[in-house]
Amino acid sequence: MSKQRTYLDNNASTPLRPEARAAMIEALDTMGNPSSVHAEGRAVRGLIERARENVANLMGARASEVVFTSGATEANNTVMAAGWDAICVAGIEHDSVLAPARASGATIIDLPARADGLVDLTAVAQPLAEAAAGSGRALLSLMVANNETGVIEPVSDAVALAREVGAAVHVDAVQGPGRLPLDFAALGADFVVVSAHKLGGPRGVGALVIRDGVSLPAFIKGGGQERRRRGGTENVAAIAGFGAAAAALAAETGAIERAGALRAELEAGVRRMTPEAVIVAQDSARITNTSCIALPGKAAETLVIRLDLEGIAVSAGAACSSGKVGSSHVLEAMGLPPEITRSAIRVSLGPQTREADIAAFLAAWQKVAGPAVIAA
């Protein structure tokens, strides 16, 4: 008989919500091309536009500002490839931001991060101002919350700085929906990115929210879809599932507080069993579902594997780097020592997480965190 599983890797992907599954099945049973003008095409177009309204409502945006993509990676690449002369970006960003930024040909302005996980905006005020004054094509990119540590970044301060010097702002908000309040209109950023499978929607679909009036070249050309910003026939079933998940999430209450209580229980248990464990950025404001735990002298990869054998799913670093478990680039960018960066795992809770799941993790942790774990 297989061991009962406890899934605690929700920052990598969340379980599909039943509302999303039902919407996807409805879309799969609806024939027609959404760009066709006949009745069948209009019916499919209606599914997409309903989803667009739901995503816009969740994000505090206008429907006209929502562009559907194949996911957050495409959306981030779209912004980074928009012909900027300078991009200001921190080493704690996700690789889907860092890699295209570095490949863009733009001058990279390094936004330093401190040991507490927060970026230091004062360090880039002058170089960003000089870049913006020189060409007017400067971009400041900052994630709303880090996917590995959960640290909530000072996005409002970043927007204020960018506006002062004349730079545009891109925000990777993948870890935001359902974990902290988001309001695109109030935030003031030019571009915000979200992903469906981080909030109970299907994998393979996301959205780039572009402020009305802001110009952005099409990343995928060859069709007039998505207001000529993303060519190609839309993935209707995935988009419908995304919209249904967004609507379900917008209707929820109390999830942030519930996750915070469960995480506090988890971290207290870890400290009690292994006083040498380090909760990364524990004194910083964090999204309540995320805990980054380092056990100096133990290999993160070994901890993940042994927890998996005990029926617990967690991760080390970003799931997009699966197969390359090692030292975390995020923790390295924070200046943390190797004994932390090489031994840190991420535990991320979801709407399905209950006290029994925390108890199961702690029971497994007590087994795997001892001397039997092989150091890196």
N, C-alpha and C positions, 0 to 999 in steps of 0.2 A: 504494500500500500504506500502511495506517495505521501511525502511529508506535506502538511498544510503550509501554504505559502503566506508570507506577510510582505506586502509590497510597500516599500518606503523609498521609492525613487520617483516621486511625482514631479520633480523639477525636470526630469528627463522626458516623461510623458505621463499623462493622467489617464485613468480608465475612461472609456467612451460612455458618455451619459446616455441613458435610455431615450431621452428626447432627441438627441443627435442621431441615434440609430434609426428611430422612427422616421425622422425627416429625410435621412439618406435613402431609406427604402422607398418612400414616396417619390423622391426625385428619380430614382432608378426606374420606377414604373411610369414615369412621365416622358413621353417621346417628344422629339423636336429639338432643333438647334435654337439656342436663345437669341441668335442674331436674325432668325427668320421672322417675317412679318405676319405669317399666317397664324391661325388660332393655336396650333401646337407650339409654335415658336414663342408666342406670347405667354403661353402657360408656363413654359420653362423659364422665360425671362422673369415672370412673376416670382418664381421660387428664389432666383438670385437676388432680386431687389428686396424681397422680404428679409433675406439673410443680411443684406447690406444695411438695412434699417436696424436690425437687431445688433449687429456689430457696432454700428455708429452709436446706438443708444448706450451700449456697454462702455464705450470709450469716451462718451461726452463729446461726440463729433457730429458733423453733418454727414448724411448719406453720400453726398456728392464728394466727400473727402476720402472715402474708403475705396481702395483699389485691392482686389483680391489677387493673391499670388500663390505660388506653389508652397510657400512656407516663409518663415522668418529669414532663412538664409538667402533666398532670392530677393526678398524685400531689402535686406541690408546691403546686398550686392548692388541692387538698383541705385540706392542712394550713393554708395561709395564710388560708383562708376560714372557719376554725373558731371565729371570734368572740373573738379575742384582744384584750385592751385595749392591749397593748404588744407590739411585735415588734422585737427587736434583730437587725439584719442589716447585713452589710458590702456596700459598693459593688462588691466583686469577685465577688459571687454571679452566677449565671446569671439571665438575664431572666425565666425561668419561676419564679424565687423573688422577684426584685425587683419585678416588675410587679404580681403579686397581693398582695404585702405592702403596697405603696404604695396599692393600691386597696381594701384591706380596711377602712379607717376606723380602724385601730389607730394609736396613737402610735408613730412609728418612732424607735428609738434607733439612731443610726448607729455601727456598729462599724468604727473606722478601720483601714485597711491601710497598712503601711509600704512603703518602696521595695523591700524584699526579698520582698514578696508575702505576708508573714505579717500576720495581724490582731493588734491590740493589745487584748487582753482586759482589761487593767488600766483602760483608759479607760472601760469600760462597767460596771464592777463596781457602782459606786454607783447610777447611774440604773436599772440593771436590778433591783437590790435594792429600790429605792424603788417601781418599777413593780409588782414581784411582791408587795410588802408591801401596796400600796394595793388591789389587786384580786384577786390570786392568779391572774390570767389573762395571764401574760407568757410570751413565747416567745423563745428564743435560737436563731437559725438560722445554721449554719456548714457549708459544703461540706467534704468530706473532702480533696479535691484540686482545684485550679483547672483548668478545662478549657482555658484559654489558656496559662497559664504552667507548669502542672504542679506548682506549689508545694503541698506537703502541709501542711494547716492543723492547728493544735493542738486537734483535736476533743476529746481526752480532757480537756484543761484546760478547755475550754468546758463540757463536761458537769459537771465538778467545780464550776465557778463557778455554773452554773445550779442544781445541787442545793443548794449552800450558801444561795442566796437564794430558792429555791422556784419557779424558772421551769422550764418544759418545754423540751425540746431537739429540734430538727429538723435532720437531716443529709442534704444532697444528696450521695449517694455514687455518682453516675452514673459518675464516672471512676475509681472504686475497684476493682471486681472484676477480678482478673487483673493488677492493677498495684500493689497493696499488700494486705497481710493485712487482712481485715475479720472482725469477730466481734461481731454485734449484741448478744449477751448480755453480753459483757465490756465493750462500749462504754458501755452504760448510757443511750443516747439513747432518747427516746420514739418518734420517727418517723425512719425511714431510707428513702430513695428510691433505686431502681435502675432501669435501662433495659435492655431486652433487646438492642437493636441496637448497644449499646456493647460487648457481650461475645460477639458472634457469633450472636445470635438475630435474629429478624425485627424490622422496624420496626413501630411502632404498638402496642407492648405494653410494660408495665413493672410495677413492683410498689411498693406502699407497705407497709413493714414497721412494724407498730404494736405496741408493747409490750403484752403481755397485761395487761388490767386498766385500760388507758388509754382514756378516753372520747374519741370523735371523731365529730362529726355526719356523716351521709352527705352526700357532695357531689353524687352523682347518686341521686335518689330515684325510687321507682316499682316497686321489686322487692326481693325478699329475698336477692338474690345476694350472694356474698362476705360472708356473715355480716351481712347488712343494711347493709353499709358502702359498697356500690357497685352500685346497681341496674342491671339490663339483662342480657340473655343474654350469656354470656361469649364472647369471640373464641377459640374452642377451638383452632383451628389455630395461631394466634399464641402462645397460652399453651403449647401442647405444644412448639412450637419453642423458646420461652424456656426451658422446663424442660430440654430436651435440651441446649441450649447451656450452661446452668448446670452440668449434670452433667459435660459434656465439659471445661469450664473447671476445675472442681474437681479433676479427675483429672490435670491438667497439672502438670508440674514444670519449673523452670528458666527460665520465660518472662520473669520480672522481670530476672534476671541477663543473659539474652541481649539483651533490649531495651536494658539499660544499656550493654552493650559496643558495640552498634551506634550508640547515640546519642553516646557518647563519640567514636567514629570520625567521625560526621557533624559534631559541633561542632568537633573539631580541624581538620577540613578547611575548614570555614567560616572559622575564625580564620586559618588559613594563607593562604587566598586573599584574604580581606577583613579585614585587621586592624582596620578601623574598625567592623566589625559588633559588635553588643552582644547577648550571650546574656542575656536577661532573667532575673533571679533565679538566676543561675548558682551562687551560693554557698549557696542555700537547698536544703533537702531537697525533691526533686521526684520525682514518679512517673517511672520510668526511660524511658518511651516518648515523653516530650514535650519539645520544644525550642521556645522562643519566641525568634525571631531578628529583631533590628531592624537595618536598614541606613540610618542617618541620611542624609537627603537624597533617599531613594528612596521612592516611594509604594508602600504595601503592596498596593494594588489592582493596580498595574502589575506588581509582582513576581509576584503570584499568576497573573495572566494570562499573563505571559511564560513562567513555569515550566510552566503548563498547555500552552502551545504547544510546549514541549519535551518534553511527555509526562509531566510530574510534577504530581500532584494534592496540593496543600497548601491551607491556608486562611489568612484574616486574620480573627481574632476568632471568634465562635461561628457555626457553620454555620446556626443558626436565624435569623440576621440576614442571610441571603444576599440580595444585591441592595442591601445597604447597607454596602458595604465602606468603612471610614473609620477614624476614630480609635477605638481600643479603649476601652470604658468600664472594663474591668478595669485596664488600664495607667494610665488617668487616675485611677482610685480609689487606685492605688498612689503617686500623686503624681509620676509620671514626666513628663519634658518632652515637648512636642509632636513634636520630631524623633524621639522613640522611639515614642510612641503611634501616630503616623501611618505608621510604616514597618515595623511588626512583623508578621511572618508566623508561623504555627504549623505545625510539622512534627510529626506524631504517628505513631509506629510501631505495627505490629500483629503478631499471631502469624505472619502470612504474610511479614513483612519479612525480607529477607536482605541479605547484604553487597553483592550486585549492585544492590540498590535504593539503598543508600547511595551507591555509586559513580555510579549514574545521576543521583542528585540533585546530587552535587558537580560532575559534568560540566556539568549544566544551570546550576547556580549560577555557575560560572565564566563562562558565556556571558551570563547575564542581569543579573549584579550590577555590570556596568560602566557606563560613561557613557551608553550608549544608553537606560537606564531614565530615564523622565521623572519629575522630582520633583513632589510634590503641590503 
